[in-house]
Amino acid sequence: MESQLHNIANVIKVFGLAGISFILAFLWTPALTHYLYKYKLWRKSVRDTAPDGTKTPLFAALHKDRETSVPRLGGMLIWVTSVVLALVLWLLSKYTESSFWDKANFLSRNQTWLPFFTMIAASFLGLADDLFQVWGKGKYVAGGIRFRHRLLVVFFIALAGALWFYYRLGASTIYIPGYGDLYIGLWYIPLFIATMIILFSSSVVDGIDGLAGGVFGSIFAAYGGIAFFRGQIDIATFAAVVLGSLLAFLWYNIPPARFYMGESGILGLTTSLTVVAFLTDSVFALPIIGIILMAEVASNIIQFASKRFRGKKVFLIAPIHHHFEAKGWPPEKVTMRFWIISVVAGIIGMVVALIGR
């Protein structure tokens, strides 16, 4: 009986805080959008040059109307809501004597400190990049922090996380579904760093109204389920709270979007997702659960390599969601089909991650 009550309390915690996160994000969005539109925090020019220096007139033609009229920085809705909710619950658990708040608190050293650290650090980097873009500052395409500079900062965030896992948490194995734990020793550090950098490169998914929100929503839902079945309730709650704020973001981002997620949101999501994947020992399932993110990165790599070594493109535009746009698919069709793929992949990946547990 006591065990059943404990499980019910965990379910209420995870789903209840997901709902509260949605409500909080939903309620403060009008204030955020008012500020974004008042100060015209959108790009002042459309990007017409790829990072490799080649011209992208097709991309500019497809996005000339939206890029210069829809604000960026919408991703603040996600990480600010998640961080504020966590801090409020932590303060209530610390300065009150109620066991209710102790149970509701999900800010724990062994489960959620590191996801929150990476989310906050990377989100501030993304916030700076978004502001540089809307102000037209920096030497990157259409303004913003150069890719290699952002990559360098993410590398150091990844290095800090990898060292924490290896030396503080003693992590040296990864779980292979159907096989068991595979000892990789010091290779754990470069694996962690490489995973975060690959996910960082997938930030290009934020290119069509609602696309990134739906894709990341299904990914965090899948990892929340994995964490719950593994008994990592605080990680499951973290994922659920992020999901709740993502759903509020989607409410306002369904075409036509009120704002774009921008680097201020997507960098925090990709870096914290890396940490959650390793904390749940389910990194092997990440390419399945995050199949859309992997496809985005792969299409960019293929396009760059083909232009460099073959002198011609494979895709009309990279990443791949813009390719389908260029082929004539309405943006809504691209978005919803990618959502469906992401949900199905999330379900399959969650099953794979739990095999043999």
ABEGO torsion letter per residue (X at the ends): XAAAAAAAAAAAAAAAAAAAAAAAAAAAAAAAAAAAAAAGBBBABBBABBAAGBBBAAAAAAAAAAAAABBBGAAAAAAAAAAAAAAAAAAAAAABABAAAAAABABBAAAAAAAAAAAAAAAAAAAAAAAAAAAGBEABBGEEBBAAAAAAAAAAAAAAAAAAAAAAAGBABBBBBGAEBBBAEAAAAAAAAAAAAAAAAAAAABABBGAAAAAAAAAAAAAAAAAAAAGBAAAAAAAAAAAAAAAAAAAAABOBBABBAEAAAAAAAAAAAAAAAAAAGAAAAAAAAAAAAAAAAAAAAAAAAAAAAAGBBABABOBAAAAAAAAGBBAAAAAAAAAAAAAAAAAAAAAAAABGX
